[in-house]
Amino acid sequence: MSSTLQTLIALGLVALALAFLLRSWFGNKKSSGCESAGCSAVSPEVKKLQAKLKR
């Protein structure tokens, strides 16, 4: 394998790694709070209201 081909392959791998890091840094951030639809933290008052509405 020639040194030119090895250099191109190495530069390609570095470019892919850089693209992956930039995507993870600047990509969409997921919300970690309870504003998301899948929040499992439910207060006792909400649990009481849900039980009352099921009846």
Secondary structure by P-SEA (a helix, b strand, c coil): ccaaaaaaaaaaaaaaaaaaaaaaaccbbbbccccccccccccaaaaaaaaaaac
